[in-house]
Amino acid sequence: MSKITNIEQYEKSLSRINELLKIVDNDTPRSDKNFVELEMLSKSVAEYETANNFS
C-alpha cells in the first residue's frame, strides 16, 4: 500500500480495515496475507491521521 494522500483513499482504507477485522483475529498468523494487509493499512491510516491533525 502506498501513502494515503487524500480523503477518498483514507475512507477506502478505513472500509477495507473494517472488512479485514472480520476475518483477522489473535490467532491469525502474522504471515497471513490478510494480517499483513491489515497491518499495512493501519499504519498508512495512522500516518494520514497524524499528518492531517485528526483527533
C-alpha distance matrix in Angstrom:
0.0 3.7 6.7 8.4 11.6 13.8 15.4 14.5 10.7 11.7 14.1 12.1 9.7 13.0 14.4 12.0 12.5 16.2 16.1 14.6 17.2 19.9 19.2 18.0 20.9 22.5 23.6 20.2 19.8 17.0 16.3 15.9 12.7 12.8 13.4 10.5 8.1 10.3 10.3 6.7 6.9 10.3 9.8 7.8 10.6 13.2 12.5 12.7 15.8 17.4 17.0 18.5 21.2 20.5 23.2
3.7 0.0 3.8 6.4 9.0 11.8 14.1 13.7 10.1 11.4 14.4 13.0 11.0 14.4 16.2 14.4 15.0 18.6 19.0 17.8 20.2 23.0 22.6 21.4 24.1 25.6 26.9 23.7 23.1 20.1 19.6 19.4 16.4 16.5 16.8 13.8 11.6 13.4 12.9 9.1 9.1 12.0 10.6 7.8 10.7 13.1 11.4 11.3 14.9 16.0 14.9 16.6 19.7 19.5 22.6
6.7 3.8 0.0 3.8 6.2 9.4 11.9 12.5 9.2 9.7 13.3 12.8 10.8 13.7 16.2 15.1 15.2 18.7 19.8 18.9 20.7 23.8 23.9 22.5 24.9 26.3 28.1 25.2 24.8 21.7 21.7 21.7 18.9 18.5 18.4 15.7 13.5 14.4 13.5 10.0 9.4 11.3 9.5 6.1 8.7 10.7 8.4 7.9 11.7 12.6 11.2 13.0 16.1 16.3 19.5
8.4 6.4 3.8 0.0 3.8 6.0 8.1 8.9 5.9 6.2 9.8 9.9 8.5 11.1 13.6 13.4 13.7 16.8 18.2 17.9 19.6 22.5 23.2 22.2 24.7 26.4 28.4 25.7 25.9 23.1 23.4 22.8 20.0 18.9 19.0 17.0 14.2 14.4 14.3 11.3 9.2 11.0 10.1 6.3 7.1 9.8 8.2 6.2 9.6 11.6 10.2 10.9 14.1 13.9 17.2
11.6 9.0 6.2 3.8 0.0 3.8 7.2 8.6 6.9 7.7 11.1 11.8 11.4 13.7 16.0 16.3 17.0 19.7 21.2 21.4 23.0 25.8 26.7 25.9 28.3 30.1 32.2 29.4 29.7 26.8 27.1 26.5 23.7 22.6 22.8 20.7 18.0 18.2 18.0 15.0 13.0 14.5 13.5 9.8 10.1 12.3 10.2 7.4 10.6 12.3 9.9 10.0 13.7 14.1 17.8
13.8 11.8 9.4 6.0 3.8 0.0 3.8 5.5 5.5 6.3 8.8 10.2 10.8 12.5 14.5 15.7 16.6 18.8 20.4 21.2 22.7 25.2 26.6 26.2 28.7 30.7 32.9 30.3 31.0 28.5 28.9 27.9 25.0 23.4 23.9 22.3 19.2 19.0 19.5 16.9 14.2 15.4 15.3 11.7 10.8 13.3 12.0 8.5 10.7 13.2 11.1 9.9 13.4 13.2 16.8
15.4 14.1 11.9 8.1 7.2 3.8 0.0 3.8 5.5 4.8 6.1 8.5 9.7 10.4 12.2 14.1 15.1 16.5 18.5 19.8 20.9 23.2 25.1 24.9 27.3 29.5 31.9 29.5 30.7 28.4 29.1 27.8 25.1 23.0 23.5 22.6 19.3 18.5 19.4 17.4 14.1 15.0 15.6 12.4 10.4 13.0 12.8 9.1 10.1 13.3 12.1 10.0 12.8 11.7 15.0
14.5 13.7 12.5 8.9 8.6 5.5 3.8 0.0 3.8 5.3 5.2 6.2 8.5 9.9 10.7 12.4 14.2 15.6 16.8 18.4 20.1 22.0 23.6 24.0 26.7 29.3 31.3 28.7 30.0 28.0 28.3 26.6 23.6 21.6 22.7 21.8 18.3 17.9 19.4 17.3 13.9 15.5 16.6 13.4 11.8 15.0 15.1 11.7 13.1 16.4 15.4 13.6 16.5 15.1 18.2
10.7 10.1 9.2 5.9 6.9 5.5 5.5 3.8 0.0 3.8 5.5 5.1 6.0 8.6 9.9 10.5 12.1 14.3 15.3 16.3 18.2 20.4 21.6 21.6 24.4 26.8 28.7 25.9 26.8 24.7 24.9 23.4 20.4 18.6 19.6 18.4 14.9 14.9 16.2 13.7 10.6 12.7 13.5 10.2 9.3 12.8 12.7 9.9 12.0 15.1 14.2 13.4 16.4 15.1 18.3
11.7 11.4 9.7 6.2 7.7 6.3 4.8 5.3 3.8 0.0 3.8 5.5 5.1 6.3 8.7 9.9 10.5 12.5 14.4 15.3 16.5 19.0 20.6 20.2 22.6 24.8 27.2 24.7 25.9 23.6 24.4 23.1 20.5 18.3 18.7 17.9 14.6 13.7 14.7 12.9 9.4 10.4 11.5 8.6 6.5 9.8 10.4 7.5 8.8 12.2 12.1 11.0 13.5 11.7 14.7
14.1 14.4 13.3 9.8 11.1 8.8 6.1 5.2 5.5 3.8 0.0 3.8 5.4 5.0 6.2 8.7 9.8 10.7 12.6 14.3 15.4 17.4 19.4 19.7 22.2 24.8 27.0 24.8 26.4 24.6 25.5 23.6 21.1 18.5 19.3 19.1 15.7 14.4 16.2 15.0 11.2 12.1 14.1 11.7 9.1 12.4 13.7 10.9 11.3 15.1 15.3 13.6 15.6 13.2 15.6
12.1 13.0 12.8 9.9 11.8 10.2 8.5 6.2 5.1 5.5 3.8 0.0 3.8 5.4 5.1 6.3 8.6 10.0 10.8 12.4 14.3 16.1 17.5 18.1 21.0 23.9 25.7 23.0 24.5 23.0 23.3 21.2 18.4 16.0 17.4 17.1 13.4 12.8 15.1 13.7 10.1 12.0 14.2 11.7 10.1 13.8 15.0 12.7 13.9 17.4 17.5 16.4 18.7 16.5 18.9
9.7 11.0 10.8 8.5 11.4 10.8 9.7 8.5 6.0 5.1 5.4 3.8 0.0 3.8 5.4 5.1 6.1 8.7 9.9 10.4 12.2 14.6 15.8 15.6 18.4 20.9 22.9 20.2 21.5 19.6 20.3 18.5 15.9 13.5 14.3 13.8 10.3 9.5 11.5 10.1 6.4 8.2 10.5 8.5 7.1 10.8 12.2 10.7 12.0 15.2 15.7 15.4 17.4 15.2 17.5
13.0 14.4 13.7 11.1 13.7 12.5 10.4 9.9 8.6 6.3 5.0 5.4 3.8 0.0 3.8 5.4 5.0 6.3 8.8 9.9 10.5 13.0 14.9 14.9 17.2 19.7 22.1 20.0 21.8 20.2 21.4 19.5 17.4 14.5 14.9 15.2 12.1 10.1 12.2 11.8 8.1 8.3 11.3 10.1 7.5 10.5 12.9 11.4 11.4 14.9 16.1 15.3 16.6 13.8 15.4
14.4 16.2 16.2 13.6 16.0 14.5 12.2 10.7 9.9 8.7 6.2 5.1 5.4 3.8 0.0 3.8 5.4 5.2 6.5 8.8 10.1 11.4 13.6 14.4 17.1 20.2 22.1 19.9 22.0 21.0 21.9 19.4 17.2 14.0 15.3 16.1 12.7 11.1 14.0 13.9 10.3 11.2 14.4 13.2 11.1 14.2 16.5 14.9 15.1 18.6 19.7 18.7 20.1 17.2 18.6
12.0 14.4 15.1 13.4 16.3 15.7 14.1 12.4 10.5 9.9 8.7 6.3 5.1 5.4 3.8 0.0 3.8 5.4 5.0 6.2 8.6 10.2 11.3 12.0 15.1 18.2 19.7 17.1 18.9 17.9 18.4 15.9 13.5 10.5 12.1 12.7 9.3 8.2 11.5 11.3 8.2 9.9 13.1 12.2 11.1 14.2 16.3 15.4 16.2 19.4 20.4 20.1 21.7 19.1 20.7
12.5 15.0 15.2 13.7 17.0 16.6 15.1 14.2 12.1 10.5 9.8 8.6 6.1 5.0 5.4 3.8 0.0 3.8 5.4 5.0 6.1 8.9 10.2 9.9 12.5 15.3 17.3 15.0 17.0 15.8 17.0 14.9 13.2 9.8 10.2 11.3 8.6 6.0 9.0 9.8 6.9 7.2 10.9 10.9 9.5 11.9 14.6 14.3 14.6 17.5 19.2 19.1 20.2 17.4 18.6
16.2 18.6 18.7 16.8 19.7 18.8 16.5 15.6 14.3 12.5 10.7 10.0 8.7 6.3 5.2 5.4 3.8 0.0 3.8 5.5 5.2 6.8 9.4 10.1 12.3 15.4 17.5 15.8 18.4 17.9 19.3 16.8 15.5 11.8 12.5 14.3 11.9 9.2 12.3 13.5 10.7 10.5 14.2 14.4 12.3 14.5 17.6 17.0 16.6 19.7 21.6 21.0 21.8 18.6 19.2
16.1 19.0 19.8 18.2 21.2 20.4 18.5 16.8 15.3 14.4 12.6 10.8 9.9 8.8 6.5 5.0 5.4 3.8 0.0 3.8 5.5 5.5 7.3 9.1 12.0 15.6 16.8 14.7 17.3 17.3 18.1 15.1 13.6 10.0 11.6 13.7 11.1 9.4 13.0 14.1 11.7 12.4 16.1 16.1 14.7 17.3 20.0 19.4 19.6 22.7 24.3 23.9 25.0 22.0 22.8
14.6 17.8 18.9 17.9 21.4 21.2 19.8 18.4 16.3 15.3 14.3 12.4 10.4 9.9 8.8 6.2 5.0 5.5 3.8 0.0 3.8 5.3 5.4 5.9 9.2 12.5 13.7 11.3 13.7 13.5 14.5 11.6 10.4 6.6 7.9 10.2 8.2 6.3 9.9 11.6 10.0 10.6 14.1 14.8 14.1 16.2 18.9 19.1 19.4 22.1 23.9 24.1 25.1 22.3 23.1
17.2 20.2 20.7 19.6 23.0 22.7 20.9 20.1 18.2 16.5 15.4 14.3 12.2 10.5 10.1 8.6 6.1 5.2 5.5 3.8 0.0 3.8 5.5 5.2 7.1 10.4 12.4 10.9 13.8 13.9 15.7 13.2 12.9 9.2 9.1 12.0 10.7 7.8 10.6 13.1 11.5 10.9 14.5 15.8 14.5 16.0 19.2 19.6 19.2 21.8 24.1 24.1 24.6 21.5 21.7
19.9 23.0 23.8 22.5 25.8 25.2 23.2 22.0 20.4 19.0 17.4 16.1 14.6 13.0 11.4 10.2 8.9 6.8 5.5 5.3 3.8 0.0 3.8 6.0 7.8 11.6 12.7 11.5 14.9 15.8 17.3 14.2 14.1 10.5 11.2 14.4 13.2 10.9 14.0 16.4 14.8 14.5 18.2 19.3 18.0 19.6 22.8 22.9 22.6 25.3 27.5 27.3 27.8 24.7 24.8
19.2 22.6 23.9 23.2 26.7 26.6 25.1 23.6 21.6 20.6 19.4 17.5 15.8 14.9 13.6 11.3 10.2 9.4 7.3 5.4 5.5 3.8 0.0 3.8 6.5 10.2 10.4 8.6 11.8 13.2 14.2 10.9 11.2 7.9 8.9 12.4 11.7 10.2 13.2 15.6 14.8 15.1 18.4 19.7 19.1 20.8 23.6 24.1 24.3 26.7 28.8 29.1 29.8 26.9 27.2
18.0 21.4 22.5 22.2 25.9 26.2 24.9 24.0 21.6 20.2 19.7 18.1 15.6 14.9 14.4 12.0 9.9 10.1 9.1 5.9 5.2 6.0 3.8 0.0 3.8 7.1 7.8 5.8 9.0 9.9 11.6 9.0 9.9 6.8 6.2 9.9 10.2 8.2 10.5 13.4 13.3 13.0 16.0 17.8 17.6 18.7 21.6 22.6 22.7 24.8 27.1 27.7 28.3 25.6 25.8
20.9 24.1 24.9 24.7 28.3 28.7 27.3 26.7 24.4 22.6 22.2 21.0 18.4 17.2 17.1 15.1 12.5 12.3 12.0 9.2 7.1 7.8 6.5 3.8 0.0 3.8 5.4 5.4 8.9 10.3 12.8 11.0 12.8 10.1 8.5 12.2 13.2 10.7 12.1 15.6 15.7 14.6 17.3 19.8 19.3 19.8 22.9 24.3 23.9 25.7 28.4 29.1 29.2 26.4 26.1
22.5 25.6 26.3 26.4 30.1 30.7 29.5 29.3 26.8 24.8 24.8 23.9 20.9 19.7 20.2 18.2 15.3 15.4 15.6 12.5 10.4 11.6 10.2 7.1 3.8 0.0 3.8 5.6 8.2 9.5 12.7 11.8 14.4 12.4 9.9 13.1 14.9 12.6 12.9 16.6 17.3 15.8 18.0 20.9 20.7 20.6 23.6 25.4 25.0 26.2 29.1 30.2 30.0 27.5 26.9
23.6 26.9 28.1 28.4 32.2 32.9 31.9 31.3 28.7 27.2 27.0 25.7 22.9 22.1 22.1 19.7 17.3 17.5 16.8 13.7 12.4 12.7 10.4 7.8 5.4 3.8 0.0 3.8 6.3 9.0 11.4 10.4 13.6 12.3 10.3 13.6 15.7 14.1 14.7 18.1 19.2 18.3 20.4 23.1 23.3 23.5 26.2 28.1 28.0 29.3 32.0 33.2 33.2 30.8 30.4
20.2 23.7 25.2 25.7 29.4 30.3 29.5 28.7 25.9 24.7 24.8 23.0 20.2 20.0 19.9 17.1 15.0 15.8 14.7 11.3 10.9 11.5 8.6 5.8 5.4 5.6 3.8 0.0 3.8 6.4 8.3 6.8 9.8 8.6 6.9 10.2 12.3 11.3 12.1 15.3 16.5 16.1 18.2 20.7 21.2 21.8 24.2 26.0 26.4 27.8 30.1 31.4 31.8 29.5 29.6
19.8 23.1 24.8 25.9 29.7 31.0 30.7 30.0 26.8 25.9 26.4 24.5 21.5 21.8 22.0 18.9 17.0 18.4 17.3 13.7 13.8 14.9 11.8 9.0 8.9 8.2 6.3 3.8 0.0 3.8 5.3 5.4 9.0 9.4 7.2 9.3 12.3 12.2 12.1 14.9 16.9 16.8 18.2 20.8 21.9 22.3 24.4 26.5 27.2 28.2 30.4 32.0 32.7 30.7 31.1
17.0 20.1 21.7 23.1 26.8 28.5 28.4 28.0 24.7 23.6 24.6 23.0 19.6 20.2 21.0 17.9 15.8 17.9 17.3 13.5 13.9 15.8 13.2 9.9 10.3 9.5 9.0 6.4 3.8 0.0 3.8 5.5 8.2 8.9 5.9 6.7 10.2 10.2 9.3 11.8 14.4 14.3 15.1 17.7 19.2 19.5 21.2 23.5 24.4 25.2 27.2 29.1 29.9 28.2 28.8
16.3 19.6 21.7 23.4 27.1 28.9 29.1 28.3 24.9 24.4 25.5 23.3 20.3 21.4 21.9 18.4 17.0 19.3 18.1 14.5 15.7 17.3 14.2 11.6 12.8 12.7 11.4 8.3 5.3 3.8 0.0 3.8 6.3 8.5 6.9 6.6 10.0 11.4 10.8 12.4 15.2 15.9 16.6 18.7 20.6 21.3 22.6 24.7 26.2 27.1 28.6 30.6 31.8 30.2 31.2
15.9 19.4 21.7 22.8 26.5 27.9 27.8 26.6 23.4 23.1 23.6 21.2 18.5 19.5 19.4 15.9 14.9 16.8 15.1 11.6 13.2 14.2 10.9 9.0 11.0 11.8 10.4 6.8 5.4 5.5 3.8 0.0 3.8 5.5 5.2 6.3 8.7 10.0 10.7 12.4 14.3 15.4 16.8 18.6 20.0 21.3 22.9 24.5 25.8 27.3 28.9 30.4 31.6 29.8 30.7
12.7 16.4 18.9 20.0 23.7 25.0 25.1 23.6 20.4 20.5 21.1 18.4 15.9 17.4 17.2 13.5 13.2 15.5 13.6 10.4 12.9 14.1 11.2 9.9 12.8 14.4 13.6 9.8 9.0 8.2 6.3 3.8 0.0 3.8 5.5 5.1 6.1 8.6 9.9 10.6 12.1 14.1 15.5 16.5 18.1 19.9 21.2 22.5 24.2 25.8 27.0 28.4 30.1 28.3 29.6
12.8 16.5 18.5 18.9 22.6 23.4 23.0 21.6 18.6 18.3 18.5 16.0 13.5 14.5 14.0 10.5 9.8 11.8 10.0 6.6 9.2 10.5 7.9 6.8 10.1 12.4 12.3 8.6 9.4 8.9 8.5 5.5 3.8 0.0 3.8 5.4 5.1 6.1 8.5 9.9 10.4 12.0 14.2 15.3 16.2 18.1 19.9 20.9 22.1 24.1 25.6 26.6 28.0 25.9 27.0
13.4 16.8 18.4 19.0 22.8 23.9 23.5 22.7 19.6 18.7 19.3 17.4 14.3 14.9 15.3 12.1 10.2 12.5 11.6 7.9 9.1 11.2 8.9 6.2 8.5 9.9 10.3 6.9 7.2 5.9 6.9 5.2 5.5 3.8 0.0 3.8 5.5 5.1 6.1 8.6 9.9 10.5 12.4 14.3 15.3 16.4 18.4 20.0 21.0 22.5 24.4 25.7 26.7 24.7 25.5
10.5 13.8 15.7 17.0 20.7 22.3 22.6 21.8 18.4 17.9 19.1 17.1 13.8 15.2 16.1 12.7 11.3 14.3 13.7 10.2 12.0 14.4 12.4 9.9 12.2 13.1 13.6 10.2 9.3 6.7 6.6 6.3 5.1 5.4 3.8 0.0 3.8 5.5 5.2 6.2 8.6 9.9 10.8 12.4 14.3 15.5 16.7 18.5 20.0 21.3 22.7 24.4 25.8 24.2 25.5
8.1 11.6 13.5 14.2 18.0 19.2 19.3 18.3 14.9 14.6 15.7 13.4 10.3 12.1 12.7 9.3 8.6 11.9 11.1 8.2 10.7 13.2 11.7 10.2 13.2 14.9 15.7 12.3 12.3 10.2 10.0 8.7 6.1 5.1 5.5 3.8 0.0 3.8 5.4 5.1 6.0 8.4 10.0 10.6 12.1 14.1 15.4 16.4 18.1 19.9 21.1 22.3 24.0 22.3 23.9
10.3 13.4 14.4 14.4 18.2 19.0 18.5 17.9 14.9 13.7 14.4 12.8 9.5 10.1 11.1 8.2 6.0 9.2 9.4 6.3 7.8 10.9 10.2 8.2 10.7 12.6 14.1 11.3 12.2 10.2 11.4 10.0 8.6 6.1 5.1 5.5 3.8 0.0 3.8 5.5 5.2 6.0 8.6 9.9 10.4 12.1 14.2 15.3 16.2 18.2 19.9 20.9 22.1 20.0 21.1
10.3 12.9 13.5 14.3 18.0 19.5 19.4 19.4 16.2 14.7 16.2 15.1 11.5 12.2 14.0 11.5 9.0 12.3 13.0 9.9 10.6 14.0 13.2 10.5 12.1 12.9 14.7 12.1 12.1 9.3 10.8 10.7 9.9 8.5 6.1 5.2 5.4 3.8 0.0 3.8 5.6 5.2 6.3 8.7 10.0 10.6 12.4 14.4 15.4 16.6 18.4 20.0 21.1 19.4 20.5
6.7 9.1 10.0 11.3 15.0 16.9 17.4 17.3 13.7 12.9 15.0 13.7 10.1 11.8 13.9 11.3 9.8 13.5 14.1 11.6 13.1 16.4 15.6 13.4 15.6 16.6 18.1 15.3 14.9 11.8 12.4 12.4 10.6 9.9 8.6 6.2 5.1 5.5 3.8 0.0 3.8 5.5 5.3 6.3 8.7 10.0 10.7 12.4 14.3 15.5 16.6 18.4 20.0 18.8 20.6
6.9 9.1 9.4 9.2 13.0 14.2 14.1 13.9 10.6 9.4 11.2 10.1 6.4 8.1 10.3 8.2 6.9 10.7 11.7 10.0 11.5 14.8 14.8 13.3 15.7 17.3 19.2 16.5 16.9 14.4 15.2 14.3 12.1 10.4 9.9 8.6 6.0 5.2 5.6 3.8 0.0 3.8 5.4 5.0 6.1 8.5 9.8 10.5 12.1 14.1 15.2 16.3 18.0 16.4 18.3
10.3 12.0 11.3 11.0 14.5 15.4 15.0 15.5 12.7 10.4 12.1 12.0 8.2 8.3 11.2 9.9 7.2 10.5 12.4 10.6 10.9 14.5 15.1 13.0 14.6 15.8 18.3 16.1 16.8 14.3 15.9 15.4 14.1 12.0 10.5 9.9 8.4 6.0 5.2 5.5 3.8 0.0 3.8 5.5 5.2 6.1 8.6 9.9 10.5 12.2 14.2 15.3 16.3 14.4 15.7
9.8 10.6 9.5 10.1 13.5 15.3 15.6 16.6 13.5 11.5 14.1 14.2 10.5 11.3 14.4 13.1 10.9 14.2 16.1 14.1 14.5 18.2 18.4 16.0 17.3 18.0 20.4 18.2 18.2 15.1 16.6 16.8 15.5 14.2 12.4 10.8 10.0 8.6 6.3 5.3 5.4 3.8 0.0 3.8 5.5 5.1 6.2 8.6 9.9 10.6 12.2 14.2 15.3 14.3 15.9
7.8 7.8 6.1 6.3 9.8 11.7 12.4 13.4 10.2 8.6 11.7 11.7 8.5 10.1 13.2 12.2 10.9 14.4 16.1 14.8 15.8 19.3 19.7 17.8 19.8 20.9 23.1 20.7 20.8 17.7 18.7 18.6 16.5 15.3 14.3 12.4 10.6 9.9 8.7 6.3 5.0 5.5 3.8 0.0 3.8 5.5 5.1 6.2 8.6 9.9 10.5 12.2 14.2 13.4 15.8
10.6 10.7 8.7 7.1 10.1 10.8 10.4 11.8 9.3 6.5 9.1 10.1 7.1 7.5 11.1 11.1 9.5 12.3 14.7 14.1 14.5 18.0 19.1 17.6 19.3 20.7 23.3 21.2 21.9 19.2 20.6 20.0 18.1 16.2 15.3 14.3 12.1 10.4 10.0 8.7 6.1 5.2 5.5 3.8 0.0 3.8 5.4 5.1 6.1 8.6 9.8 10.5 12.0 10.4 12.7
13.2 13.1 10.7 9.8 12.3 13.3 13.0 15.0 12.8 9.8 12.4 13.8 10.8 10.5 14.2 14.2 11.9 14.5 17.3 16.2 16.0 19.6 20.8 18.7 19.8 20.6 23.5 21.8 22.3 19.5 21.3 21.3 19.9 18.1 16.4 15.5 14.1 12.1 10.6 10.0 8.5 6.1 5.1 5.5 3.8 0.0 3.8 5.5 5.1 6.1 8.6 9.9 10.5 9.2 10.9
12.5 11.4 8.4 8.2 10.2 12.0 12.8 15.1 12.7 10.4 13.7 15.0 12.2 12.9 16.5 16.3 14.6 17.6 20.0 18.9 19.2 22.8 23.6 21.6 22.9 23.6 26.2 24.2 24.4 21.2 22.6 22.9 21.2 19.9 18.4 16.7 15.4 14.2 12.4 10.7 9.8 8.6 6.2 5.1 5.4 3.8 0.0 3.8 5.5 5.1 6.1 8.5 10.0 10.1 12.5
12.7 11.3 7.9 6.2 7.4 8.5 9.1 11.7 9.9 7.5 10.9 12.7 10.7 11.4 14.9 15.4 14.3 17.0 19.4 19.1 19.6 22.9 24.1 22.6 24.3 25.4 28.1 26.0 26.5 23.5 24.7 24.5 22.5 20.9 20.0 18.5 16.4 15.3 14.4 12.4 10.5 9.9 8.6 6.2 5.1 5.5 3.8 0.0 3.8 5.5 5.1 6.1 8.5 8.4 11.6
15.8 14.9 11.7 9.6 10.6 10.7 10.1 13.1 12.0 8.8 11.3 13.9 12.0 11.4 15.1 16.2 14.6 16.6 19.6 19.4 19.2 22.6 24.3 22.7 23.9 25.0 28.0 26.4 27.2 24.4 26.2 25.8 24.2 22.1 21.0 20.0 18.1 16.2 15.4 14.3 12.1 10.5 9.9 8.6 6.1 5.1 5.5 3.8 0.0 3.8 5.5 5.2 5.9 4.9 7.8
17.4 16.0 12.6 11.6 12.3 13.2 13.3 16.4 15.1 12.2 15.1 17.4 15.2 14.9 18.6 19.4 17.5 19.7 22.7 22.1 21.8 25.3 26.7 24.8 25.7 26.2 29.3 27.8 28.2 25.2 27.1 27.3 25.8 24.1 22.5 21.3 19.9 18.2 16.6 15.5 14.1 12.2 10.6 9.9 8.6 6.1 5.1 5.5 3.8 0.0 3.8 5.5 5.3 6.2 8.5
17.0 14.9 11.2 10.2 9.9 11.1 12.1 15.4 14.2 12.1 15.3 17.5 15.7 16.1 19.7 20.4 19.2 21.6 24.3 23.9 24.1 27.5 28.8 27.1 28.4 29.1 32.0 30.1 30.4 27.2 28.6 28.9 27.0 25.6 24.4 22.7 21.1 19.9 18.4 16.6 15.2 14.2 12.2 10.5 9.8 8.6 6.1 5.1 5.5 3.8 0.0 3.8 5.8 8.0 11.0
18.5 16.6 13.0 10.9 10.0 9.9 10.0 13.6 13.4 11.0 13.6 16.4 15.4 15.3 18.7 20.1 19.1 21.0 23.9 24.1 24.1 27.3 29.1 27.7 29.1 30.2 33.2 31.4 32.0 29.1 30.6 30.4 28.4 26.6 25.7 24.4 22.3 20.9 20.0 18.4 16.3 15.3 14.2 12.2 10.5 9.9 8.5 6.1 5.2 5.5 3.8 0.0 3.8 5.7 9.3
21.2 19.7 16.1 14.1 13.7 13.4 12.8 16.5 16.4 13.5 15.6 18.7 17.4 16.6 20.1 21.7 20.2 21.8 25.0 25.1 24.6 27.8 29.8 28.3 29.2 30.0 33.2 31.8 32.7 29.9 31.8 31.6 30.1 28.0 26.7 25.8 24.0 22.1 21.1 20.0 18.0 16.3 15.3 14.2 12.0 10.5 10.0 8.5 5.9 5.3 5.8 3.8 0.0 3.8 6.4
20.5 19.5 16.3 13.9 14.1 13.2 11.7 15.1 15.1 11.7 13.2 16.5 15.2 13.8 17.2 19.1 17.4 18.6 22.0 22.3 21.5 24.7 26.9 25.6 26.4 27.5 30.8 29.5 30.7 28.2 30.2 29.8 28.3 25.9 24.7 24.2 22.3 20.0 19.4 18.8 16.4 14.4 14.3 13.4 10.4 9.2 10.1 8.4 4.9 6.2 8.0 5.7 3.8 0.0 3.8
23.2 22.6 19.5 17.2 17.8 16.8 15.0 18.2 18.3 14.7 15.6 18.9 17.5 15.4 18.6 20.7 18.6 19.2 22.8 23.1 21.7 24.8 27.2 25.8 26.1 26.9 30.4 29.6 31.1 28.8 31.2 30.7 29.6 27.0 25.5 25.5 23.9 21.1 20.5 20.6 18.3 15.7 15.9 15.8 12.7 10.9 12.5 11.6 7.8 8.5 11.0 9.3 6.4 3.8 0.0
